[in-house]
Amino acid sequence: MAKRPNFLVFGKPNIGPEEIAEVVATLASGWIGTGPKVEKFESMFKKYANSRYALAVNSATAGLHLALKAVGIEQGDEVITTPLTFCSTANVIIHCGGTPVFADVDKDTWNIDPDEITKKITPRTKAIIPVHLHGRPCNMRAILKIARKHNLFVIEDAAHAIETVYHGKKVGSIADITVFSFYATKNITTAEGGMVTTNNKKWADMIKVMRLHGLSHDAYKRYSVKTFKHYQAMLPGYKYNMTDLQAAMGIQQLKKISSFAKTRKKHWLRYNDAFKDMPELILPAKDEEDTTHARHLYAILTVPEKLDIDRDRFVEELIGLNIGTGIHFFPVHLHPYYQTAFGYKRGDFPNAEFIGDRILSLPLGANLTKTDINDVIEAVRFIVNRHRK
């Protein structure tokens, strides 16, 4: 087949004139740091997530770090999470002085397996971080039941799951704390950025202080009021605040979230239909009843027993046809640091490794055209037909 005339970028953000105008207006306002646009974005998001509090930060990684600090994770504590995630999920546990403990995933859903969580609980376990991989909700009923039984905190990594709904409850209102991402490739973007939601006032107040140096008043309040007041460092905080420039994008992106989701679902269903007759590929599992999948990523697994190439070669051939792709994810426990620091090795989490060796993500953005999706389908089918055993 002939390759596309131009490269199809994986995860290209869908930025329209509304976002550009909002950012320009923010620049013209003279206030580009944390200020009124951040407050507006937080107000909009907490309504969307059905949470009492929403706190904007400069990344989901920062949000996860603050969430763990808020619930008191410290030296010697263990936090259970999935090995099939981006490394930041585990890194933040280490930043708090804790130890990441991995529990294997379900081979069909690719999400953390509650039965495996139970096996990993020790007297040092203090929290669980379930990751809603690709936007598919984890089995939160089982996870919350385990947490209640063992008096554990649950912090959802919802970096992929802005639109996700689990049995009638919006992700963002289910766990103790939930963290979202607005990175450039996410379903809505602020270029970099994240949001922390919770229904707990104590944690919300703590995160608000910790995200900006531990100061008692943020910069907007310090410099915009007409009466003088000293600020005080209440604790040694971090530089994790979101700016109004970022929030300006988020305000307009959030208004479009439903239309973006409809487009991604249309692309998703077209992929499913195009590949359903190909035993050389394993497609995403069907959606669980009474849930909403955020459809952040459409990932397939290659079946090496039925192809004469491995996943990495498959990706190279897609790139050769001008189709961008991604790997979500290479299991965390197989990264050099985690093998060296914790002694993890191949064979420790067979389901995560099975998926990690075979997985690749196809372009799914809401800004993709019918022609773009057709090009991806044609390229994938061409490679499978070419390398079928």
Buried (B, 14 or more C-beta within 10 A) or exposed (E): EEBBEEEBBBBBBBBEEBBEEBBEEBEEEEBBBBBBBBBBBBEBBBEBBBBEBBBBBBBBBBBBBBBBBBBEBEEEBBBBBBBBBBBBBBBBBBBBEBBBBBBBBBBEBBBBBBEBBBEBBEEEBBBBBBBBBBBBBBBBEBBBEBBEEBEBBBBBBBBBBBBBBBEEBBBBBBBBBBBBBBBBBBBBBBBBBBBBBBBBEEBBEBBBBBBBBBBBBBBBBBEEEEEEEEBEEEEEBBEBBBBBBBBBBBBBBBEBBEEBBEBBBBBBEBBEEBBEEBEBBBBBBEEBEEBBBBBBBBBBBBBBEBBEBBBEBBBEBBBEBBBBBBEBBBBBBBBEEBBEEBEBEEEBBEBBBBBBBBBBBBBBBBBBEEEBBEBBBBBBBBBBEEBEE
